[in-house]
Amino acid sequence: MGAVLKILWHGGAAFFWGCSTVALLIWGISSITPDWCGTEQYEVFLSPNKDKQAVVSIINCGATTNFETQISVTKVNEPSEKTTFLVLDGHPNHLEYKVTWLSNDEIELTDFNFKDLLKFRSRNTAGDIAMSRIEPKNT
């Protein structure tokens, strides 16, 4: 009986450390690699004073997922700092949407089909790059 328990104990330890090593390797590789999804800029809408831009991007995460259309706002001189307002399901060539700057600090995203909506920013907060008005198409 003692030999069986010893084998089970060592087998369990080997299994634990093996799984831990594999998990650590996967975590390490995923933390040093960039985002797995490809991002391509599709079109840009400049604010009236040309200080900010609304960027429509195509997100492609591979063959098993659909394209996503992401609409975000950045400052022209700081493009890495962005606020994503809307994400739609599908390639922009196959979607309807309208991007309109109402002022230098307010943007309107309209005329998209509600069925294509994946995510949206539901509230405006102090410190946002721009305030948004988001309205799907009336059907």
LUMTORPA-46712 format. One record per atom (N, C-alpha, C): residue number from 1; chain; x, z, y. Coordinates in steps of 0.001 Angstrom, whole numbers, plus 500000, padded with zeros to 6 digits. Layout:
N
NUM,A,X,Z,Y
...
END
This chain:
139
1,A,500808,500000,498808
1,A,500000,500000,500000
1,A,500857,500000,501264
2,A,501958,500716,501262
2,A,502846,500785,502423
2,A,503442,499435,502764
3,A,503753,498612,501741
3,A,504334,497294,501982
3,A,503311,496360,502635
4,A,502056,496479,502215
4,A,500995,495629,502785
4,A,500797,495970,504256
5,A,500745,497254,504587
5,A,500584,497655,505982
5,A,501770,497210,506838
6,A,502950,497281,506264
6,A,504144,496857,506983
6,A,504085,495360,507279
7,A,503641,494560,506297
7,A,503511,493107,506483
7,A,502458,492808,507548
8,A,501313,493511,507488
8,A,500267,493311,508487
8,A,500746,493699,509887
9,A,501451,494812,509973
9,A,501970,495270,511263
9,A,502923,494250,511869
10,A,503892,493780,511079
10,A,504873,492813,511577
10,A,504219,491457,511845
11,A,503267,491090,511006
11,A,502541,489835,511235
11,A,501741,489882,512528
12,A,501086,491014,512784
12,A,500325,491168,514024
12,A,501226,491145,515245
13,A,502389,491797,515124
13,A,503336,491795,516243
13,A,503852,490380,516508
14,A,504165,489653,515423
14,A,504647,488280,515580
14,A,503563,487402,516224
15,A,502317,487577,515792
15,A,501212,486802,516365
15,A,501044,487122,517851
16,A,501063,488415,518196
16,A,500920,488827,519597
16,A,502020,488224,520463
17,A,503280,488387,520048
17,A,504388,487888,520864
17,A,504424,486368,520901
18,A,504001,485719,519845
18,A,503922,484255,519847
18,A,502888,483759,520851
19,A,501698,484363,520812
19,A,500639,483977,521756
19,A,501046,484302,523193
20,A,501681,485442,523396
20,A,502126,485825,524732
20,A,503155,484833,525264
21,A,504067,484398,524425
21,A,505087,483434,524838
21,A,504451,482099,525218
22,A,503509,481614,524406
22,A,502840,480349,524707
22,A,502050,480468,526012
23,A,501323,481567,526211
23,A,500555,481770,527439
23,A,501476,481820,528658
24,A,502609,482490,528521
24,A,503564,482566,529621
24,A,504133,481192,529953
25,A,504422,480395,528951
25,A,504920,479037,529184
25,A,503874,478181,529898
26,A,502639,478248,529454
26,A,501570,477474,530100
26,A,501395,477916,531545
27,A,501369,479236,531793
27,A,501242,479738,533152
27,A,502416,479293,534009
28,A,503626,479374,533471
28,A,504819,478986,534218
28,A,504806,477517,534599
29,A,504432,476666,533664
29,A,504386,475231,533948
29,A,503300,474927,534975
30,A,502122,475550,534831
30,A,501035,475264,535769
30,A,501318,475797,537166
31,A,502114,476854,537287
31,A,502392,477407,538616
31,A,503449,476607,539375
32,A,504293,475854,538684
32,A,505314,475081,539392
32,A,504923,473623,539579
33,A,503846,473187,538945
33,A,503410,471801,539115
33,A,502379,471732,540231
34,A,502316,470596,540919
34,A,501303,470449,541969
34,A,499915,470308,541354
35,A,498927,470199,542218
35,A,497550,470016,541783
35,A,497467,468845,540807
36,A,496758,469025,539722
36,A,496666,467982,538696
36,A,495802,466824,539150
37,A,494983,467026,540137
37,A,494087,465976,540617
37,A,494785,465148,541694
38,A,494522,463853,541662
38,A,495050,462975,542699
38,A,494124,462977,543902
39,A,494701,462972,545095
39,A,493925,462934,546326
39,A,494381,461742,547146
40,A,493409,460941,547581
40,A,493714,459755,548368
40,A,492836,459757,549623
41,A,493457,459553,550774
41,A,492696,459506,552022
41,A,491932,458196,552068
42,A,490641,458271,552346
42,A,489780,457090,552343
42,A,489502,456591,553760
43,A,489078,457492,554640
43,A,488864,457123,556034
43,A,488969,458358,556918
44,A,489185,458103,558217
44,A,489385,459182,559182
44,A,488479,458942,560393
45,A,487850,460016,560864
45,A,487022,459976,562067
45,A,487639,460937,563074
46,A,488120,460427,564201
46,A,488749,461274,565219
46,A,487703,461881,566134
47,A,487950,463114,566578
47,A,487066,463772,567540
47,A,487185,463040,568876
48,A,486235,463257,569782
48,A,486286,462549,571064
48,A,487606,462725,571826
49,A,488211,463915,571776
49,A,489488,464109,572469
49,A,490695,463800,571580
50,A,490440,463320,570357
50,A,491470,462908,569395
50,A,492401,464050,568979
51,A,491926,465301,569141
51,A,492695,466477,568765
51,A,492434,466880,567308
52,A,491236,466532,566809
52,A,490834,466882,565446
52,A,490406,465625,564712
53,A,490411,465721,563392
53,A,489994,464574,562600
53,A,489177,465022,561397
54,A,488155,464235,561108
54,A,487396,464428,559876
54,A,487976,463443,558877
55,A,488431,463958,557739
55,A,489084,463129,556742
55,A,488190,463038,555513
56,A,487879,461813,555122
56,A,487140,461571,553894
56,A,488188,461243,552841
57,A,488235,462059,551782
57,A,489238,461897,550734
57,A,488564,461635,549392
58,A,489272,460913,548545
58,A,488826,460663,547179
58,A,489624,461589,546277
59,A,488934,462389,545474
59,A,489572,463296,544525
59,A,489371,462696,543139
60,A,490483,462490,542420
60,A,490424,461911,541085
60,A,491184,462832,540134
61,A,490448,463491,539236
61,A,491068,464436,538299
61,A,491252,463840,536904
62,A,491112,462553,536755
62,A,491399,461941,535467
62,A,490196,461271,534837
63,A,490428,460790,533636
63,A,489452,459948,532947
63,A,488195,460695,532508
64,A,488276,461994,532333
64,A,487118,462725,531812
64,A,486217,463288,532908
65,A,486560,463040,534176
65,A,485748,463534,535277
65,A,485387,462385,536202
66,A,484356,462602,537003
66,A,483927,461612,537976
66,A,484749,461772,539259
67,A,484794,460723,540059
67,A,485407,460833,541380
67,A,484607,461832,542210
68,A,485286,462465,543166
68,A,484629,463319,544144
68,A,485022,462834,545519
69,A,484086,462895,546446
69,A,484343,462562,547842
69,A,484327,463863,548622
70,A,485428,464150,549294
70,A,485574,465405,550037
70,A,485682,465090,551522
71,A,484898,465764,552334
71,A,484961,465586,553782
71,A,485450,466896,554385
72,A,486599,466846,555029
72,A,487196,468043,555619
72,A,487654,467733,557033
73,A,487901,468786,557799
73,A,488343,468655,559179
73,A,489695,469333,559321
74,A,490601,468660,560016
74,A,491924,469209,560299
74,A,492244,468977,561770
75,A,493217,469715,562247
75,A,493782,469394,563548
75,A,494775,468260,563313
76,A,494836,467311,564216
76,A,495709,466151,564037
76,A,497170,466577,563924
77,A,497579,467578,564718
77,A,498979,468008,564692
77,A,499277,469032,563591
78,A,498237,469500,562852
78,A,498424,470431,561736
78,A,497554,469998,560554
79,A,497871,468865,559918
79,A,496996,468352,558856
79,A,496946,469211,557595
80,A,497894,470118,557413
80,A,497876,470949,556198
80,A,496813,472048,556287
81,A,496421,472425,557493
81,A,495379,473437,557691
81,A,494044,472712,557788
82,A,493172,472917,556786
82,A,491920,472171,556804
82,A,490749,473048,556412
83,A,489578,472615,556835
83,A,488324,473237,556447
83,A,487500,472165,555744
84,A,487173,472410,554483
84,A,486358,471456,553736
84,A,484896,471802,553944
85,A,484137,470822,554431
85,A,482727,471050,554728
85,A,481800,470528,553647
86,A,482188,469451,552958
86,A,481253,468792,552059
86,A,482009,468132,550923
87,A,481492,468274,549692
87,A,482035,467573,548531
87,A,480864,466890,547834
88,A,480988,465584,547646
88,A,479943,464783,547022
88,A,480432,464221,545697
89,A,479525,464022,544768
89,A,479840,463495,543444
89,A,479866,461973,543495
90,A,481036,461390,543266
90,A,481157,459946,543224
90,A,482189,459420,544208
91,A,482500,458144,544055
91,A,483453,457447,544930
91,A,482744,457093,546237
92,A,483423,457185,547378
92,A,482768,456890,548653
92,A,482189,455474,548743
93,A,482743,454531,547984
93,A,482182,453175,547980
93,A,480761,453151,547444
94,A,480385,454137,546632
94,A,479086,454167,545982
94,A,478171,455255,546535
95,A,478560,455865,547647
95,A,477777,456947,548246
95,A,477326,456568,549644
96,A,476264,457227,550075
96,A,475815,457108,551456
96,A,476132,458432,552146
97,A,476697,458358,553334
97,A,476935,459541,554158
97,A,477251,459063,555558
98,A,477112,459947,556513
98,A,477408,459619,557904
98,A,478164,460786,558515
99,A,479267,460486,559180
99,A,480091,461489,559857
99,A,480036,461196,561352
100,A,479585,462175,562144
100,A,479446,461987,563586
100,A,480003,463204,564309
101,A,480903,462986,565239
101,A,481367,464067,566102
101,A,480360,464218,567230
102,A,479741,465385,567383
102,A,478801,465660,568459
102,A,479528,466087,569733
103,A,480669,466731,569564
103,A,481530,467140,570674
103,A,482928,467329,570081
104,A,483853,467833,570879
104,A,485211,468053,570376
104,A,485278,469153,569324
105,A,484247,470023,569287
105,A,484267,471156,568371
105,A,483087,471197,567413
106,A,482278,470148,567381
106,A,481111,470154,566499
106,A,480974,468808,565804
107,A,480795,468882,564479
107,A,480676,467678,563664
107,A,479365,467722,562895
108,A,478797,466545,562674
108,A,477540,466433,561938
108,A,477774,465551,560712
109,A,477379,466055,559541
109,A,477509,465324,558282
109,A,476092,465134,557745
110,A,475631,463886,557739
110,A,474237,463616,557420
110,A,474098,462392,556521
111,A,472851,462116,556187
111,A,472430,460900,555483
111,A,473037,460748,554087
112,A,473363,461857,553441
112,A,473820,461789,552047
112,A,472666,462191,551142
113,A,472693,461724,549918
113,A,471652,462074,548952
113,A,471914,463475,548418
114,A,470888,464303,548405
114,A,471032,465676,547932
114,A,471515,465721,546479
115,A,471125,464751,545662
115,A,471531,464734,544257
115,A,473043,464540,544094
116,A,473714,464023,545118
116,A,475158,463810,545062
116,A,475955,465023,545529
117,A,475280,466033,546065
117,A,475957,467195,546641
117,A,476549,468088,545548
118,A,477850,468362,545646
118,A,478517,469302,544736
118,A,478769,470641,545423
119,A,479306,470605,546658
119,A,479619,471826,547403
119,A,479443,471557,548885
120,A,479145,472608,549627
120,A,479147,472512,551080
120,A,479472,473869,551666
121,A,479973,473846,552872
121,A,480284,475094,553583
121,A,479018,475523,554298
122,A,478483,476661,553924
122,A,477151,477045,554360
122,A,477095,477757,555702
123,A,478227,478222,556202
123,A,478161,478939,557477
123,A,479389,478628,558317
124,A,479199,478752,559607
124,A,480293,478591,560555
124,A,480787,479981,560937
125,A,482099,480123,561023
125,A,482674,481414,561388
125,A,483658,481237,562537
126,A,483922,482324,563241
126,A,484905,482286,564317
126,A,486252,481884,563732
127,A,486945,481029,564417
127,A,488239,480575,563936
127,A,488174,479283,563146
128,A,486972,478773,562849
128,A,486861,477476,562173
128,A,487445,476390,563064
129,A,487960,475359,562442
129,A,488512,474240,563193
129,A,487404,473537,563977
130,A,486237,473423,563378
130,A,485071,472838,564053
130,A,483816,473458,563464
131,A,482746,473435,564224
131,A,481445,473875,563735
131,A,480771,472674,563081
132,A,479959,472933,562077
132,A,479348,471808,561351
132,A,477841,471920,561314
133,A,477213,470764,561247
133,A,475785,470641,560965
133,A,475699,469709,559769
134,A,475136,470208,558670
134,A,475077,469441,557428
134,A,473614,469265,557041
135,A,473191,468011,556925
135,A,471805,467724,556588
135,A,471739,466547,555623
136,A,471156,466748,554433
136,A,470978,465609,553515
136,A,469899,464662,554031
137,A,469860,463506,553432
137,A,468879,462497,553786
137,A,467480,462979,553423
138,A,466508,462693,554257
138,A,465118,463002,553941
138,A,464617,461984,552923
139,A,464072,462493,551809
139,A,463576,461558,550798
139,A,462087,461637,550654
END
